[in-house]
Every structure is written in C-alpha cells, then in structure tokens.
Amino acid sequence: MNGGNNMDTTWMKQSTCANSPADVFFPSDGMGVIVAKAICTNCPVTEPCLEYALQNRVEHGVWGGCSERQRRRILKERRQARQPLSATAA
C-alpha cells in the first residue's frame, strides 16, 4: 500500500471475491487471468477496486477486472492525458 494513503477500503466487504481464495486473483497464466476476470464481471465494486490498485500501484494480480498489463496501460494513458501538448513548431 502507498505510504500514508488513507483510501477507504470498506468496499472490499462487498466484493464478489471476498469469499474466494486469494490465489485465484494472482494467477500464473493467461487462463487464470480469464477465470479471475470472470469472477469480477458481476462484482458491484469493480470501480473502487480498480482505483485502489491504480492509486496504490499494485503490480500483481487481477483488480477491478483488470490484469497487470491493463492497469499499466491505464496508468500510462492517465499520465499522458495530464501532460500538456508540447509545441512542435520552433
């Protein structure tokens, strides 16, 4: 967890995965990712789960229905969206 981050985690109790083994959400192969994401499909708290993983830079596992690769892509897109367009004319 990100030091000093006091993010609300009460949503975790409402998650579909709350009663699933944690190792399901930390798969070692692509098929495991598909299984974990399927559990997330109907979860009522995918948005706060994903934001938790993004804000805390969680690098492993499926969070909010997104794989590690998907979360890296989201973070990259967010960084790029915050950067001002650079002037191309000299």
Buried (B, 14 or more C-beta within 10 A) or exposed (E): EEEEEEEEEEBEEEBBBEEEEEEBBBBEEEEBBEBBBEBBEEBEBBEBBBBBBBEBEBEEBBBBBBBBEBBBEBBEEEEEEEEEEEEEEE
